[in-house]
Amino acid sequence: MPATYRFTSKKVYMQQKLEIGNVTLSHKPTTWDSFSLALQNAQTLDDFLDIKERNQTSQNRELFKNWTKEL
């Protein structure tokens, strides 16, 4: 890798887009500061994840009710 594109950290994130053949390498942050800053500056609806949304009751569901085994 050319020197101008090298990372100073020992770990990087790697993401591959198979459908277009691209591979992206990005710096792995050492803290959550950039995430916290992005979250603070994000524009969301006033009721996004409000108390009502976070306090949903549990639901009893039959997970395999309509499941059939295909051969």
C-alpha positions in Angstrom: 0.0 0.0 0.0 1.4 3.4 -0.9 2.7 5.4 2.2 0.1 8.1 1.8 -2.7 5.6 2.3 -1.2 3.7 5.2 -2.9 3.6 8.6 -1.3 4.5 11.9 -3.4 2.0 13.8 -2.8 -1.7 14.0 -6.4 -2.6 13.2 -8.7 -1.4 10.4 -12.3 -2.2 9.4 -12.7 -3.9 6.0 -15.9 -3.9 4.1 -16.4 -5.7 0.7 -19.2 -4.9 -1.7 -19.4 -8.0 -3.8 -21.9 -6.7 -6.3 -19.6 -3.9 -7.4 -16.2 -5.5 -6.5 -15.1 -2.7 -4.1 -13.2 -3.2 -0.9 -13.1 -0.3 1.6 -10.6 -0.1 4.5 -11.2 2.4 7.3 -9.5 3.5 10.5 -10.8 1.7 13.6 -11.6 4.3 16.2 -9.9 3.9 19.6 -12.8 5.7 21.4 -16.5 6.2 21.0 -16.1 10.0 20.9 -16.8 10.3 17.1 -19.9 8.2 17.4 -21.1 10.2 20.4 -20.5 13.4 18.5 -22.3 12.1 15.4 -25.3 11.0 17.6 -25.5 14.4 19.3 -25.5 16.2 15.9 -28.0 13.8 14.3 -31.4 15.2 13.4 -34.1 12.9 14.6 -37.8 13.2 15.3 -38.6 14.4 18.8 -40.4 11.2 19.7 -37.6 8.9 18.3 -37.2 6.1 20.8 -39.3 7.9 23.4 -40.4 6.3 26.7 -43.5 4.8 25.1 -41.4 3.1 22.3 -38.8 1.8 24.7 -41.3 0.3 27.1 -43.2 -2.0 24.9 -44.7 -5.1 26.4 -43.5 -8.6 25.4 -45.5 -10.5 22.9 -46.3 -14.2 23.0 -45.9 -15.6 19.5 -45.7 -19.1 18.0 -42.5 -18.7 16.0 -43.0 -21.8 13.9 -46.8 -21.7 13.6 -46.9 -21.6 9.7 -43.5 -23.3 9.1 -43.3 -26.3 6.9 -40.3 -28.4 6.1 -39.3 -28.1 2.4 -37.4 -31.0 0.8 
